[in-house]
Amino acid sequence: MPPLLFAAVLAMAGAAARPLPPAAAQEWQPLFDGRSTHGWHNVGRDTIDPRWQAIDGELVLTAAGGGDIVSEGTFADFELELEWRIAPGGNSGIFYRAADAEPVWQSAVEMQVLDDAAAEDRHDPKHRAGSVYDLYAPFASAVRPAGEYNHVRIVARGAKVEHWLNGVQVARYDLDSDDWKRRVAASKFAAHPAFATARRGHIALQDHGDTVRFRNIRIRPL
């Protein structure tokens, strides 16, 4: 074999033997453009109630009765980030892997949004801000006062999920664990067999009757 051809064959063999570089991390996708309610609709509908409005870069529930809303897209494993602020005494929530069917809480796990200082739900530790609603109390209180923005990060990889609030990990759980199954069986969700069974679904924002504002909503598939 001519020397030049032999060298070329060796180079090709070496290239084939080298491992492929790792796949690039998926890009962040905005779920709210800051200017419109595009990309969201009421659960089980094609439209969004006008009580949900885009105002000054915020997605705002302006009055009770707007209903829960869901993202157009669905997500399996993901990292979700957003900021929320709630009216004094207010209550809301962030659902994930949700079905586009009412009532959304029967299908999806909720990260609680709450004014821990004044809301009625504050009396139950499993209902405080950052909790896995009705199932796991937050490890620590990391919520800011009503009227101030709170930063949320939710990471879901298969059965394992983490809740972060203002840079503090406040909850984590494993959907396949015996502990999870015991807690669900002892909760109101036991009556709803579809609860938390889907590993892909919508992001949903709750209308609990109180003014709530969200901004900088983005997600990255994992």
N, C-alpha and C positions, 0 to 999 in steps of 0.2 A: 504493500500500500504506500503511495507517495507520502512523504513526511507531512506535507500541508494538509492532505486529506485526513491522515491519522490524527493530527492535532485537532482538526475540526470535529471529528467523531468524539474524541475525548472531551472536548468542551461541551458538546451536546449532551453527553452522558452525565457529565457533572451537573449541568443545569437541571436535567431531569431528576437527579437524585436529591437535589436540594429541596427541603420542605417549602410548601407554599407559604407566603406571608399570611399572618392572621387577617381575617376579614375586617375591614374598617368598621368602626363603631357606627351604628345607625345615627342619622342626623336627627336633631330635635325638630319636632313638628309643632308649629303653633296651633292651638285649638281655639284661640280667640284672637281676632285681628285688631282689636282695640277700637274699631269703628262701627261694627255692625254685629248682629246676632247670627250672621252667616255661620253655618257649621253646627248649629244647635237646633233642636226642635223639642216640643213637649213629648213626654213619654206616650207612645202609642199613636202619635199624630205626625203629620207632615209639616206642620207650621209651629210657630212659637207665639205664645201669648204676649200681647203688647206690654204687659206688666214687667216683662224682662226686657231691658233696654241696654244699649251700649251708650255710656255717658262718660266723657272725658277719660277714655282709656280703660273704663271699668265695665264689667258685665254685671248689671245691677237688677236685683229683684226689688222693684219700686213699691210694690203693695202686695198684700196677701192675695192668694187666688191665682197667681201666675202658673202654678203647677210645677212639678219637677221637670227638668230638661235633661236631654242626653246628647252626647256628641254624635255626629253623623257616622264617624268611624268606630270600629271595634278594635280591641287590643287584647293580646294574650299576656306575654311577658313585657313589662314596660317599667320605665321610670317617669313618674308624673311630678311636675312642679307647678305650683301656683301660689298666689297670695290671696288671703281673704281678710275682710274686716266686717264685723257684725255690729248691729245697733245695740245699745245698752239693753241687757236682759234677753238678747236675741239667741236664736237657735237655728241651725241649718246643718247641712252635711254634704259630704263628698262620697259618692258611691263609685265602685269600679267593678269591671267585668259584669255589668248589669244587662239584664234583658230589656228590650224596648217594649215593655208591657207594664201596665199598672197592676198593683202598686210596686214600685221599683224595690222597696225595702224587702220584699219577699224573695227576691232573687239575688240581691247584691249586698256585699259587706259595705259598711259605712264607716268612714273616718268622721268623727263628730266635730262639728263647728259650733262653738258655744261661748257665750260670755260667762266664764266660770265664776265671776263675782256676783252676778245678779240673776241669771236664768234659773228657772224653777228646776231644770234638770241637773243643776250642779250638786244636788244632795246625794245623787248616786254616783260614786266614783267611776263606774263603767259608762257613764253618760257625759263625762267631762271632755273638754277640748282635746283632740288627739286620740281619744280612746277608739278601740275597735268596738263600735257601739253595742252596748248591752252584753259584751262578751269579755273584753279585757280593759281594765282601767289603765290609764297611762302610768308609765314607770315614775314619771316626775311631772310637775306642773311647769310647762314651758310657754303657756299662753300669755299674750300681751293684753292690756286692758281694752275694753270695748272702744271702738273708734280707731284703734291702731291696727296696722296691717300685720298679719301673721304669715310666715312662709311655710308652706307645706311641701314635703317630698314623700311620695309613696313609691316603694320599689316592690315589684311583684315578679318573682322568678319561679315558675311552676307553682308548687304548693306553698312556698315560703314568701311571706309578705312582711314588709317593714313600714312603720309610720314614723315620720320625722316631723317635728314642729319647731321652727326657729332654730334649726341646727342641732336639735336634741332628739335622739331616738327615744320615742315615747311608747312604742309598742312593736311587737313582732309576734308572728304566729306561724304555724305549719298546718295547712289544711288536712294533711294526712295523719296528723298526730292524734293519739288517744285523748290528749288534753283538749284539743279543739272539739273533738266529737262529743266529749262529756259536757263541755260548756254549751254547745249548740243544743244538745238534748235537754239541758236544764233551762233553756231560754224560750222566749216566745217564738223563736225561729223553728223550733221542733215541729210545729204544726205545718210547716211549709217545706216539703221535701225537695224543692228545687233550690232552696237557699244555698248560695255559695258552692254550687256544683259545677257551674260553667267555668272553664279556664280561659275563656275569651268573652269579651262583652264591651259595652259602652262605658264611658265616663258619664256620671250623672251628678247634677247639682240640685239640691233640695229646696223646695219651697215649704218652710215650716211656719209661714205666716209673718216672719220678721224680715225687715230690710237687711239685705246682705249684699256685699260687693266682692267681686272676684276680678283679678287682673293677672297678667303675665302667665297665662295658662299655656303650658307646653308639655309635650310628651315625647319620649324617645323609646321606640321598640327595642327590646333586648334580645 
